[in-house]
């Protein structure tokens, strides 16, 4: 039996932080949770007041799960999501 590859939605996020822009990707298959995951991540960085809007972040594209590293694939398999911090 052939399984279709899992497609992951990538929500690229770049928001102004206290001292500089914060850039990260939220990977999930559930679009409705991307905003919440981004807010939770910002709060974990001490940036809970950072404003996320569709104009400032959360632009979406899709990739096959095979596009990601083995560690990222494992995180996605275990939790259904992961966040990738990126240089600002």
C-alpha positions as CSV (number, residue, x, y, z in Angstrom):
1,X,0.0,0.0,0.0
2,X,1.4,3.4,-1.0
3,X,1.1,6.2,1.6
4,X,0.8,9.8,0.5
5,X,3.5,12.0,1.9
6,X,2.4,14.2,4.8
7,X,2.1,17.8,3.7
8,X,3.0,20.4,6.4
9,X,1.8,24.0,6.3
10,X,4.6,26.4,7.0
11,X,3.6,29.7,8.5
12,X,6.5,32.1,8.2
13,X,6.4,34.7,11.0
14,X,8.3,37.9,11.4
15,X,7.1,40.3,14.1
16,X,8.7,43.3,15.8
17,X,10.1,42.4,19.3
18,X,11.4,44.5,22.2
19,X,14.9,44.9,20.7
20,X,14.7,43.4,17.2
21,X,12.5,41.5,14.8
22,X,11.6,38.0,15.7
23,X,11.6,35.5,12.8
24,X,10.4,31.9,13.0
25,X,8.4,29.3,11.1
26,X,5.4,27.5,12.6
27,X,4.9,24.0,11.1
28,X,1.6,22.3,11.5
29,X,-1.1,20.7,9.4
30,X,-3.9,22.6,11.2
31,X,-4.1,26.2,10.0
32,X,-6.3,27.3,12.9
33,X,-3.6,26.4,15.5
34,X,-0.7,28.3,13.8
35,X,-1.7,31.7,15.3
36,X,-2.0,30.2,18.8
37,X,1.3,28.3,18.5
38,X,3.0,31.5,17.3
39,X,1.6,33.5,20.3
40,X,2.7,30.7,22.7
41,X,6.2,30.7,21.2
42,X,6.5,34.5,21.5
43,X,5.4,34.3,25.2
44,X,8.1,31.7,25.8
45,X,10.6,34.2,24.6
46,X,9.3,36.9,26.9
47,X,7.7,38.6,24.0
48,X,4.0,38.0,24.8
49,X,3.1,41.6,23.9
50,X,4.4,41.2,20.3
51,X,1.6,41.7,17.8
52,X,1.0,39.1,15.2
53,X,-1.3,39.9,12.3
54,X,-1.8,38.4,8.9
55,X,-0.2,41.5,7.5
56,X,3.0,41.0,9.6
57,X,3.3,37.3,9.7
58,X,1.8,33.9,9.2
59,X,2.2,33.8,5.4
60,X,1.7,30.2,4.4
61,X,3.3,27.7,2.0
62,X,3.4,23.9,2.0
63,X,6.1,21.3,1.9
64,X,6.3,17.5,2.1
65,X,7.4,16.2,5.5
66,X,10.4,14.7,3.6
67,X,11.7,18.3,3.1
68,X,12.6,18.5,6.8
69,X,15.5,17.1,8.8
70,X,15.0,13.8,10.6
71,X,14.9,15.6,14.0
72,X,12.2,17.9,12.7
73,X,10.2,15.0,11.2
74,X,10.4,13.2,14.6
75,X,9.2,16.4,16.4
76,X,6.3,16.7,14.0
77,X,5.4,13.0,14.3
78,X,5.4,13.2,18.1
79,X,3.6,16.5,18.5
80,X,2.0,17.4,15.1
81,X,3.9,20.7,15.1
82,X,7.2,22.3,15.6
83,X,8.7,25.8,15.5
84,X,11.9,26.7,13.7
85,X,13.6,29.8,14.9
86,X,15.2,31.8,12.1
87,X,17.8,34.6,12.0
88,X,16.2,38.0,11.9
